[in-house]
Amino acid sequence: MRLSTLPRRNPTAAGRLLPDAAGPGHVLKAVDRLERFSSADTLLGVVQRMVRAAPLGRARDGLHGRWLGHPVHPLLIQIPLGSWLSAAVLDAMPGQRTAARTLIATGLLAAAPAAASGWVDWAELNRRQMRVGIVHAATNITGVALYAASLTARLRGHEVSGRMYGWAGLSVVGIGGALGGHLAYRQAVGANHAATVPQMVEPGWHYVADLSDLPQGRPTRRDLDGVAVVAVRQPDDKVHVLAEHCSHLAGPLSEGSLEDGCLRCPWHGSTFRLTDGWNVSGPATAPQPAFDTRITDGRVEARLRT
């Protein structure tokens, strides 16, 4: 078939069906502008220091989700969102006032730990992520306030206004959820930034460096079959090799510091054990890919540990 006989697209019809199909939509453009809005960065810094200064102790790692292996915030937000959505359904049915009130109250109680986990994660993000995150938080705070007003109105016997507040709250937290999706899926907040390493490294042993080229007691970035790694030579000439980019937000571990047999990321302080890459402390929730090493004729070789 000749190309000239192929049916042509109707750009006018396509435009009606898929507006802005050739480029980002209006919503995405707005959020992209939000990522670049730097005027409030001073305020973000103040809030960040306040969150980091909170005396949470070991609970901070728990709120990050290190015990779970991934961020706990997405798990915790299911309870308030599910409760409030269920309450909205019951509001459309007769004779369900008590059940709706119970669900709204459950959501309000569950919002506290969900918010706490979100704030500790937010305080360890980069600036562009923090700008979207603070609006995400402000939107959800507004939603919580609307649900608190909804419950208060219901308890006072103002059922109609209570329902109106509830539906408004559901709409607002829906917007907050969309911003949360942008953070998770477009900005990769909470993702394991070292997850692709096992797929990129071929099986077997790979040259890392000559032993004489590795300084003792100092992390050194090297290339292993096209994959960036960090090598640490110990005083006994034992060499440890981990993936270079931190699993939290891809920070350069070769610029980090050594602390008690661990490597500390210079960006947000995640600490990984040199022997096996295990994340000893957060905010990283995933361990660092680690390599077995051997020295052959003065050459350091490594293979991915499985």
Secondary structure, DSSP 8 states (H G I E B T S, - for coil): --GGGS----HHHHHHHSTTTTS--HHHHHHHHHHH--TTHHHHHHHHHHHHHS--TTHHHHHHTTTTTS-SHHHHTHHHHHHHHHHHHHHTSTT-HHHHHHHHHHHHHHHHHHHHHHHHHHTTS-HHHHHHHHHHHHHHHHHHHHHHHHHHHHHTT-HHHHHHHHHHHHHHHHHHHHHHHIIIIIS-TT--TTTTHHHHS-SS-EEEEEGGGS-BTS-EEEEETTEEEEEEE-TTS-EEEEESB-TTT--BGGGSEEETTEEE-TTT--EEETTT--EEESS--S---EEEEEEETTEEEEEE--
